[in-house]
Protein backbone atom coordinates (compact mmCIF):
# COMPACT_ATOMS: atom_id res chain seq x y z
CA UNK A 1 0.00 0.00 0.00
CA UNK A 2 1.25 3.47 -0.86
CA UNK A 3 1.90 5.49 2.27
CA UNK A 4 -0.34 8.51 2.78
CA UNK A 5 1.72 11.69 2.64
CA UNK A 6 0.44 13.52 5.73
CA UNK A 7 0.74 17.16 6.73
CA UNK A 8 0.25 17.85 10.46
CA UNK A 9 -1.02 21.33 11.25
CA UNK A 10 -0.70 22.41 14.88
CA UNK A 11 2.02 21.06 17.18
CA UNK A 12 0.44 21.60 20.59
CA UNK A 13 -0.91 18.87 22.85
CA UNK A 14 -3.31 17.28 20.36
CA UNK A 15 -1.20 17.84 17.26
CA UNK A 16 1.85 16.29 18.91
CA UNK A 17 -0.11 13.21 19.98
CA UNK A 18 -1.54 12.75 16.49
CA UNK A 19 1.90 13.24 14.92
CA UNK A 20 3.27 10.47 17.14
CA UNK A 21 0.47 8.24 15.87
CA UNK A 22 1.27 8.97 12.20
CA UNK A 23 4.95 8.34 12.97
CA UNK A 24 4.09 4.88 14.35
CA UNK A 25 1.60 3.75 11.71
CA UNK A 26 2.98 2.22 8.51
CA UNK A 27 0.16 3.66 6.43
CA UNK A 28 1.21 7.29 6.99
CA UNK A 29 4.31 9.28 6.07
CA UNK A 30 4.66 12.69 7.69
CA UNK A 31 5.76 15.24 5.10
CA UNK A 32 5.54 18.37 7.24
CA UNK A 33 4.81 19.86 10.65
CA UNK A 34 3.15 23.28 10.79
CA UNK A 35 2.79 25.65 13.75
CA UNK A 36 2.77 29.37 14.43
CA UNK A 37 5.54 29.09 17.02
CA UNK A 38 8.92 27.75 15.79
CA UNK A 39 9.66 26.22 19.20
CA UNK A 40 6.73 23.78 19.12
CA UNK A 41 7.31 22.46 15.60
CA UNK A 42 11.10 22.22 15.98
CA UNK A 43 10.77 20.38 19.28
CA UNK A 44 8.30 17.89 17.81
CA UNK A 45 10.39 17.42 14.67
CA UNK A 46 13.47 16.65 16.78
CA UNK A 47 11.49 14.18 18.89
CA UNK A 48 10.31 12.29 15.80
CA UNK A 49 13.61 12.23 13.95
CA UNK A 50 13.65 15.40 11.86
CA UNK A 51 10.58 16.09 9.72
CA UNK A 52 10.30 19.27 7.57
CA UNK A 53 8.72 22.20 9.40
CA UNK A 54 6.69 25.20 8.23
CA UNK A 55 5.35 28.40 9.76
CA UNK A 56 2.50 28.90 7.26
CA UNK A 57 -0.21 26.36 6.41
CA UNK A 58 -0.72 27.53 2.82
CA UNK A 59 3.02 27.34 2.09
CA UNK A 60 3.21 23.84 3.57
CA UNK A 61 0.16 22.64 1.65
CA UNK A 62 1.64 23.81 -1.66
CA UNK A 63 5.13 22.49 -0.91
CA UNK A 64 4.20 19.03 0.36
CA UNK A 65 1.20 18.10 -1.84
CA UNK A 66 -0.19 15.79 0.88
CA UNK A 67 -2.69 12.95 0.55
CA UNK A 68 -3.99 13.76 4.04
CA UNK A 69 -4.04 16.82 6.28
CA UNK A 70 -4.36 16.64 10.08
CA UNK A 71 -5.76 19.90 11.54
CA UNK A 72 -5.11 20.46 15.26
CA UNK A 73 -5.13 24.26 15.54
CA UNK A 74 -7.41 26.74 17.31
CA UNK A 75 -11.07 26.28 16.30
CA UNK A 76 -11.40 29.58 14.44
CA UNK A 77 -8.95 28.29 11.78
CA UNK A 78 -10.56 24.88 11.24
CA UNK A 79 -13.09 25.70 8.51
CA UNK A 80 -10.65 27.59 6.29
CA UNK A 81 -7.96 24.92 6.66
CA UNK A 82 -10.42 22.10 5.92
CA UNK A 83 -11.66 23.87 2.80
CA UNK A 84 -8.12 24.46 1.54
CA UNK A 85 -7.13 20.85 2.21
CA UNK A 86 -10.18 19.40 0.47
CA UNK A 87 -9.69 21.71 -2.51
CA UNK A 88 -6.12 20.40 -2.66
CA UNK A 89 -7.64 16.89 -2.94
CA UNK A 90 -6.49 15.74 0.49
CA UNK A 91 -8.35 13.65 3.04
CA UNK A 92 -8.89 15.48 6.34
CA UNK A 93 -8.65 14.67 10.02
CA UNK A 94 -9.76 17.66 12.12
CA UNK A 95 -10.03 18.21 15.83
CA UNK A 96 -13.53 19.17 16.96
CA UNK A 97 -15.36 21.32 16.10
CA UNK A 98 -14.98 21.42 12.32
CA UNK A 99 -16.41 24.97 12.11
CA UNK A 100 -17.89 27.79 14.17
CA UNK A 101 -21.35 27.63 12.57
CA UNK A 102 -23.66 24.80 11.56
CA UNK A 103 -23.99 26.24 8.05
CA UNK A 104 -20.21 26.24 7.56
CA UNK A 105 -19.87 22.74 8.99
CA UNK A 106 -22.52 21.37 6.63
CA UNK A 107 -20.89 23.08 3.67
CA UNK A 108 -17.60 21.33 4.51
CA UNK A 109 -19.36 17.97 4.77
CA UNK A 110 -20.90 18.62 1.35
CA UNK A 111 -17.51 19.58 -0.09
CA UNK A 112 -15.87 16.41 1.25
CA UNK A 113 -18.57 14.34 -0.43
CA UNK A 114 -18.22 16.29 -3.67
CA UNK A 115 -14.46 15.74 -3.66
CA UNK A 116 -14.89 12.06 -2.67
CA UNK A 117 -12.51 12.61 0.25
CA UNK A 118 -12.73 11.22 3.76
CA UNK A 119 -13.17 13.63 6.66
CA UNK A 120 -12.94 12.39 10.25
CA UNK A 121 -13.71 14.69 13.19
CA UNK A 122 -11.69 14.05 16.35
CA UNK A 123 -14.30 12.81 18.81
CA UNK A 124 -11.78 10.95 20.94
CA UNK A 125 -14.37 9.43 23.28
CA UNK A 126 -15.82 7.44 20.37
CA UNK A 127 -12.68 5.30 20.21
CA UNK A 128 -12.22 5.08 23.99
CA UNK A 129 -12.85 1.48 25.16
CA UNK A 130 -14.20 2.51 28.59
CA UNK A 131 -16.52 5.13 27.11
CA UNK A 132 -17.79 2.57 24.58
CA UNK A 133 -18.69 0.34 27.55
CA UNK A 134 -20.31 3.36 29.23
CA UNK A 135 -22.52 3.97 26.19
CA UNK A 136 -23.38 0.26 25.95
CA UNK A 137 -24.40 0.07 29.62
CA UNK A 138 -26.43 3.29 29.36
CA UNK A 139 -28.42 1.80 26.48
CA UNK A 140 -29.35 -1.16 28.72
CA UNK A 141 -31.06 1.05 31.33
CA UNK A 142 -34.31 1.61 29.40
CA UNK A 143 -35.88 4.93 28.38
CA UNK A 144 -35.98 7.77 29.09
CA UNK A 145 -32.41 8.47 30.18
CA UNK A 146 -31.21 11.21 32.51
CA UNK A 147 -27.62 12.11 31.58
CA UNK A 148 -25.45 14.27 33.85
CA UNK A 149 -21.97 15.27 32.73
CA UNK A 150 -19.39 17.99 33.31
CA UNK A 151 -15.72 18.85 32.90
CA UNK A 152 -14.65 21.88 34.91
CA UNK A 153 -11.01 22.93 34.66
CA UNK A 154 -9.22 25.05 37.26
CA UNK A 155 -6.53 26.54 35.04
CA UNK A 156 -3.46 28.70 35.63
CA UNK A 157 -0.26 29.61 33.82
CA UNK A 158 -0.04 28.19 30.28
CA UNK A 159 -3.35 26.34 30.71
CA UNK A 160 -5.21 29.60 31.50
CA UNK A 161 -3.43 31.27 28.55
CA UNK A 162 -4.66 28.50 26.24
CA UNK A 163 -8.20 28.78 27.59
CA UNK A 164 -8.18 32.55 27.02
CA UNK A 165 -6.99 31.98 23.46
CA UNK A 166 -9.77 29.45 22.87
CA UNK A 167 -12.36 31.87 24.27
CA UNK A 168 -11.53 34.38 21.58
CA UNK A 169 -13.73 32.23 19.35
CA UNK A 170 -15.85 29.94 21.55
CA UNK A 171 -16.99 29.22 25.09
CA UNK A 172 -16.15 26.16 27.23
CA UNK A 173 -19.56 24.54 26.71
CA UNK A 174 -19.12 24.82 22.94
CA UNK A 175 -15.48 23.69 22.78
CA UNK A 176 -15.78 20.81 25.28
CA UNK A 177 -19.52 20.25 25.08
CA UNK A 178 -19.51 18.76 21.59
CA UNK A 179 -17.76 15.65 23.00
CA UNK A 180 -20.34 14.98 25.68
CA UNK A 181 -23.41 15.97 23.70
CA UNK A 182 -22.15 13.55 21.04
CA UNK A 183 -22.06 10.81 23.72
CA UNK A 184 -25.63 11.70 24.77
CA UNK A 185 -26.78 11.33 21.17
CA UNK A 186 -25.06 7.92 20.99
CA UNK A 187 -26.71 6.81 24.24
CA UNK A 188 -30.25 7.85 23.35
CA UNK A 189 -30.09 7.23 19.59
CA UNK A 190 -32.82 9.87 19.51
CA UNK A 191 -33.31 13.31 17.99
CA UNK A 192 -32.57 16.38 20.16
CA UNK A 193 -35.57 18.73 20.20
CA UNK A 194 -34.62 21.74 22.37
CA UNK A 195 -31.77 23.30 24.32
CA UNK A 196 -31.67 25.83 27.16
CA UNK A 197 -28.59 27.12 28.95
CA UNK A 198 -27.14 29.52 31.51
CA UNK A 199 -23.70 31.11 31.63
CA UNK A 200 -21.54 33.60 33.51
CA UNK A 201 -18.42 35.68 32.84
CA UNK A 202 -16.13 35.28 35.86
CA UNK A 203 -13.00 37.08 34.67
CA UNK A 204 -12.13 40.54 33.36
CA UNK A 205 -9.34 38.90 31.33
CA UNK A 206 -11.81 37.66 28.70
CA UNK A 207 -13.96 39.59 26.23
CA UNK A 208 -17.06 41.22 27.73
CA UNK A 209 -19.27 39.23 25.34
CA UNK A 210 -17.71 35.88 26.28
CA UNK A 211 -18.38 33.68 29.32
CA UNK A 212 -16.07 31.15 30.95
CA UNK A 213 -18.76 29.13 32.77
CA UNK A 214 -21.81 27.53 31.19
CA UNK A 215 -24.37 24.79 31.66
CA UNK A 216 -26.71 23.44 28.98
CA UNK A 217 -29.83 21.32 29.22
CA UNK A 218 -30.90 19.28 26.18
CA UNK A 219 -34.19 17.46 25.62
CA UNK A 220 -34.62 14.50 23.26
CA UNK A 221 -37.60 13.24 21.29
CA UNK A 222 -37.72 9.99 23.31
CA UNK A 223 -38.14 11.92 26.59
CA UNK A 224 -34.51 11.68 27.61
CA UNK A 225 -32.83 14.74 29.13
CA UNK A 226 -29.23 15.70 29.73
CA UNK A 227 -27.15 18.46 31.21
CA UNK A 228 -23.56 19.41 30.63
CA UNK A 229 -21.46 21.91 32.60
CA UNK A 230 -18.05 23.38 31.79
CA UNK A 231 -15.97 26.14 33.31
CA UNK A 232 -12.40 27.33 32.74
CA UNK A 233 -10.16 29.56 34.82
CA UNK A 234 -8.18 30.10 38.01
CA UNK A 235 -11.39 30.63 39.99
CA UNK A 236 -12.99 27.26 39.21
CA UNK A 237 -13.74 24.84 42.05
CA UNK A 238 -12.34 21.31 41.97
CA UNK A 239 -15.04 19.95 44.27
CA UNK A 240 -17.08 18.52 41.39
CA UNK A 241 -14.67 18.39 38.46
CA UNK A 242 -15.75 15.13 36.92
CA UNK A 243 -19.36 13.89 36.76
CA UNK A 244 -20.30 11.27 34.18
CA UNK A 245 -23.58 9.73 35.30
CA UNK A 246 -26.58 8.19 33.51
CA UNK A 247 -29.89 7.13 35.08
CA UNK A 248 -32.66 5.07 33.48
CA UNK A 249 -35.72 3.12 34.67
CA UNK A 250 -33.61 -0.02 35.21
CA UNK A 251 -30.79 1.64 37.17
CA UNK A 252 -27.76 3.82 36.63
CA UNK A 253 -24.18 3.72 35.40
CA UNK A 254 -21.38 6.09 36.34
CA UNK A 255 -17.73 6.60 35.47
CA UNK A 256 -15.64 6.75 38.61
CA UNK A 257 -13.57 9.93 38.90
CA UNK A 258 -9.90 9.39 38.07
CA UNK A 259 -8.79 13.04 37.86
CA UNK A 260 -7.03 12.78 41.25
CA UNK A 261 -7.99 16.37 42.02
CA UNK A 262 -5.99 17.93 39.15
CA UNK A 263 -8.39 19.29 36.55
CA UNK A 264 -5.49 20.75 34.51
CA UNK A 265 -4.16 17.26 33.75
CA UNK A 266 -5.15 16.56 30.14
CA UNK A 267 -4.55 12.82 30.64
CA UNK A 268 -7.16 12.88 33.40
CA UNK A 269 -9.86 14.18 31.06
CA UNK A 270 -10.15 10.79 29.35
CA UNK A 271 -8.96 8.49 32.15
CA UNK A 272 -11.62 6.52 34.01
CA UNK A 273 -11.56 4.84 37.38
CA UNK A 274 -13.96 2.09 36.28
CA UNK A 275 -17.72 1.90 35.75
CA UNK A 276 -20.26 1.49 38.56
CA UNK A 277 -23.49 -0.20 37.42
CA UNK A 278 -26.50 0.04 39.75
CA UNK A 279 -29.56 -2.21 39.32
CA UNK A 280 -32.95 -0.73 40.28
CA UNK A 281 -34.95 -3.99 40.48
CA UNK A 282 -36.55 -4.72 43.89
CA UNK A 283 -37.83 -7.95 45.39
CA UNK A 284 -41.24 -8.50 47.08
CA UNK A 285 -39.86 -7.00 50.30
CA UNK A 286 -38.69 -3.85 48.54
CA UNK A 287 -35.00 -4.71 48.79
CA UNK A 288 -32.54 -4.58 45.89
CA UNK A 289 -32.29 -7.91 44.09
CA UNK A 290 -28.73 -7.40 42.83
CA UNK A 291 -25.72 -5.67 44.28
CA UNK A 292 -23.99 -2.96 42.28
CA UNK A 293 -21.45 -4.16 39.72
CA UNK A 294 -18.03 -2.60 39.25
CA UNK A 295 -16.65 -2.88 35.72
CA UNK A 296 -12.87 -2.50 35.59
CA UNK A 297 -11.29 -0.25 32.96
CA UNK A 298 -7.72 -0.69 34.16
CA UNK A 299 -6.44 -1.63 30.71
CA UNK A 300 -7.57 1.60 29.03
CA UNK A 301 -5.05 3.42 26.77
CA UNK A 302 -3.38 6.71 27.70
CA UNK A 303 -3.90 9.92 25.71
CA UNK A 304 -1.36 9.06 23.02
CA UNK A 305 -2.88 5.59 22.80
CA UNK A 306 -6.32 7.06 22.19
CA UNK A 307 -4.95 9.34 19.47
CA UNK A 308 -3.37 6.26 17.90
CA UNK A 309 -6.80 4.60 17.85
CA UNK A 310 -8.26 7.68 16.17
CA UNK A 311 -5.63 7.64 13.45
CA UNK A 312 -6.05 3.91 12.91
CA UNK A 313 -9.73 4.67 12.25
CA UNK A 314 -8.79 7.54 9.90
CA UNK A 315 -6.49 5.20 7.98
CA UNK A 316 -9.16 2.49 7.86
CA UNK A 317 -11.72 5.02 6.57
CA UNK A 318 -9.43 5.94 3.67
CA UNK A 319 -8.05 2.50 2.79
CA UNK A 320 -11.35 0.62 3.13
CA UNK A 321 -13.53 3.46 1.81
CA UNK A 322 -15.74 3.50 4.92
CA UNK A 323 -19.13 5.20 4.80
CA UNK A 324 -18.73 8.25 7.08
CA UNK A 325 -22.22 9.70 6.56
CA UNK A 326 -23.38 8.88 10.11
CA UNK A 327 -20.11 10.11 11.60
CA UNK A 328 -20.38 13.48 9.83
CA UNK A 329 -24.12 13.83 10.52
CA UNK A 330 -23.45 13.35 14.25
CA UNK A 331 -20.58 15.85 14.11
CA UNK A 332 -22.88 18.48 12.63
CA UNK A 333 -25.73 17.68 15.07
CA UNK A 334 -23.54 17.89 18.17
CA UNK A 335 -22.29 21.27 16.96
CA UNK A 336 -25.91 22.31 16.37
CA UNK A 337 -26.77 21.52 20.00
CA UNK A 338 -23.87 23.37 21.65
CA UNK A 339 -24.31 26.41 19.40
CA UNK A 340 -28.00 26.44 20.33
CA UNK A 341 -26.89 26.44 23.98
CA UNK A 342 -24.65 29.41 23.22
CA UNK A 343 -27.61 31.20 21.63
CA UNK A 344 -29.76 30.37 24.66
CA UNK A 345 -27.24 31.95 27.02
CA UNK A 346 -27.00 35.09 24.94
CA UNK A 347 -30.77 35.49 24.43
CA UNK A 348 -32.19 33.98 27.61
CA UNK A 349 -34.52 31.76 25.57
CA UNK A 350 -34.98 28.03 25.09
CA UNK A 351 -33.94 27.15 21.53
CA UNK A 352 -36.00 24.68 19.51
CA UNK A 353 -33.96 22.48 17.18
N, C-alpha and C positions, 0 to 999 in steps of 0.2 A: 504494500500500500504506500502511495506517495505521502510523505509527511506534509501536514498542513502548516504552511508558513504563517506564523502567528505573531501579531503585533500586540504588545501589552501596553495599555494606556492607563497611567496612574500607578505609582510605585509606593503607595502607602500601605496600610495594614492589609486591606483586601487584595490590592494589586500584587503585593509581594507574595501572598499566599497562593494566588492563582498562578503567578509566574513559576513558583516552585512546582506546582502541579504540572504545568506544560513541560517544564524541564525534566520531570520524571517520566512522563508518558511518551511512549514511542511514536504515537500518532501525530505529535506536534513538534514543530521546530520553531523556536523563538527567533524572530528576525529583527526585533527591536524592542527597546524599553523606553517609554515616553513619560516624562513628568515635568512639572513646572520648575521644581527645585533640582539643581544638578546633584546635590548631596544624596537624595533618595534614589535616583536612578543609577548613579555611579556605585553606591553601596550595594544595591541589589545586583548589578551587573558583576561586580567583583565576587559576590557570594556565589553566583551561579556559573562563574568561569569565564566571564568576559563577553557579554552580548553587546551589540551596537546600541548606543543610547541617543535620544533625541529630546530637544526641548520644545518642539512644536509638533502637534498631532498631524497637521496637514502635510508638513515636510516629510514626516516619517511614513505616512500613508503612501505618498508619491514615490519615495525612495525604496520602500520595501516590497510594494505590490503584494500584500499578504492575501492568503486564502481565508484567514480568520482574524478578527479584531476583538480583543478583550478590553472592555471599557469599565474602568474602576475609579473614575474621577468624581468630583462633586456633582450632585444631581442636576444642577442647572446647565451642565455641558452635555448630558447624556443624549438628548434628542438630536442635537446637531452632529455629534460624533457618530451616532447610529446611522443617520441619514447619509453622511459622507462615506461611511464604511460600506453600506449597502449599495450605494451608487458606484462604488469601486469594485463591486461584485465580490464582496467578502461576506462570509458568515459572521454572525455577531453573538458574543456573550456580553451581557451588560448587567452590572449591579443594579438592584432595584433603587428607585423606580425608573422605568425607561424614559419617562417624560414628566413634565410638570403639569400637564393638562390631559384630560381624557381624550380630547380631540386629537392632540398631537400623538399620543400613544397609539390610538387606533390607526392614524395615518402611517405610522411606522410599521405596524403589523401588516397593513395593506401593502406597503412597499416591499417588505420582506417576501410576501407571497408573490407579488408581481415579479420580483427578481429571482424567485425560486431559491432563496437563501434561508438557512436556518437561523433563528434568533431565539436564544435561551436567556431568560431573565433570572438573576441570581437569588432565588428564594431558597436559601441554604437549609431551612428547616424541612423542605420537601425531601431532601436526601439523607436527613438525619435519622438513623435507625431508631433511636429512642422516641423521637417525635412521631415517626411512622406508627410505632406501637401505641403512642398516646392517641393518635387519630383513630386507630383501629378500636381501641378500648372505648373511646367516646361514642363511636357509632353503635356499640353494643348496649348502650344505656337506655335506648328508646327515645321517643320524641314527646315533647320538645326538649331541647337542650338549653341549659343556662351555662354560658361560657364566661369565665372571669380571668383576665390576663393583664399583666403589666410588665414594664421594664423601666424602672426609674434609675437614673444614673447620676450619682453625686460626683461631679467632675471638677478638676482643678488643673492648673498648669497646661500642658499640651492638649489634654483631653478637653478642657473647657475652651481652649482656642479652636479646636476642631469643631466642637459643637456650635460655637459662635459663627464659624465659617458656614456650616451647614444651614444655620438659621437665616442666612442671607437669602435663601431661596425657599426653605420649607421648615415647618415646625416638627417637633419630636413625634407627634402622633401621626404625621404624614410619613416621615422618613422611616421610623421604626414600625409604625402601625400596619403598613402593607404586609409585613411578615405574618402578623398574628391574625389579621382579618382574613388573609389567605388561608390560614389554618382553620379558622371558623367556617369558611366556605367549604373546605374539604370535609370537616366534621359533619355539617348539616346536609351537604349536597342539596342545598335549597337556595332559592333566589332571595337576596337581600331586598327589603322593600322600603326601609326608611332609616335615617341616621339623625341622631341629635348629639350635641357635644357641648362641653364647657371648657374654658381655658383661662389662663392668667399669665401676665407678664411679670416676672419676679426679679428682673434685673435691668438696670439702666444701661448695661453694656450691650444690649440688643436693640434693634430697631423698634420704634414706638408702635409699629403696626404688627410686630411679631410677638409671639408668646412662647415661653419655654416650659410650660406645663399644660397638658390637655388630657381630657378623658372623653371618649366617644362611647355611645350606646347604639348598637345596630339591631334591627329587628328583621327576622326572616319570614318568608311566606309560610313555612311549616310551623310557626309559632315560637321557634327558638329565638333566644335573645343573647346578646353578648356585650360585654364592656371591655374596653382597653384603655389603659392609663400609661402615660409616658411623661417624664420630666427630666430636664438636663440642667446641671449647674451646680455651683459650690454650695447652694443653699438646700439642696435636696436631701430629704431624710433617707436613711438606709434601714429604717424599721420594717418597711414592706417593699423591698426591692423587687422581689421575684414571686409573682403569683401566677400559676398556670393550673387552672382548676375548672373541671367540667362536671355538671350535675344533670342527671336525667331521671326519669321515673324509676329506673331499676338500680340507681346508685350513683356513684361519683368516681372520678379518676383524677388524680393530681400528680404533677411532677414535683418531686421533693427539691427544695432549694439547695443548689450546690454553689452559690456565689461566694460563700464563706465571708460575707460581710463586705466584699470589695466590689462595688458596682462599676468601678472603672476598668475592671479586668475583662477584656474582650473575650478571652477564653471562657469565662464564666457565663457569658450570655447564651451559649449553646450547651454548656455542660448540664447534666441532670444528675440528681442524686437518687434516681430510681423512680418508679411509678407506684403510687398507692391506689389500689382498687377497692372501693367500698361497695358492698352488696346491700340493697335496701330491703330485701325480702324478709318477712317476719313469720314466725310460726304461730300456732293457735294461742299461745300464751303472750304473744306480742314481743317476743325476743327475736333478735337477729338469728337467722338460720346459719349463715356463714360468717366466719371471721374475715376481716380485711386481708386482701392479698398484697404482697409487696413484690413487684416485678423488677428484678435487677437490671440495671443498664451499665454495669461496670465496664463492659467491653467497648463502650462507645468511642468513636474517633475524636481526636483533638481538632482544633480549628483548621489546621493545615490538612488534616485527614478529610474533613468535610469538604474543603475546597477541592481536594483531589476527586472526591465522589462527584462533585458538580461538573468538573471538567471531563471526567469519564462519561458522564451523561451527554455533555456537549459533543464530545467525539462520537459517541454512539448515534446521536441525532443526525450528525452529518454523514457518517459512513453508512448507516443503515437506513437513511432517509426516513426517519421517524416522523409521524404525523404530530405536529406541535400545536394544532388548532386549539385543543383544550387548554394547554399550557398558556398560550398567549391570551385566550379569552379570560382565563382566571387572573392573569397579570393585569389586564385592563380593568376587570371588575373590582379587584382589590384596590386599585388606584382610585376608581370611581367612589368607593366607600370612604376612603380616608380624605379625599378632596371634598366630599359632601360634609364630612365632619368639620373640616376647616371652614367651609361655608357656614355651617351651623354656628360655630363659635363667633364668626365675624358678624352674623346677622341676628343671632339669638333665636333662630327658627329651626324647627325640625325639617329636614330635607327629605322629600319623597324621591325614591330612585326609580 
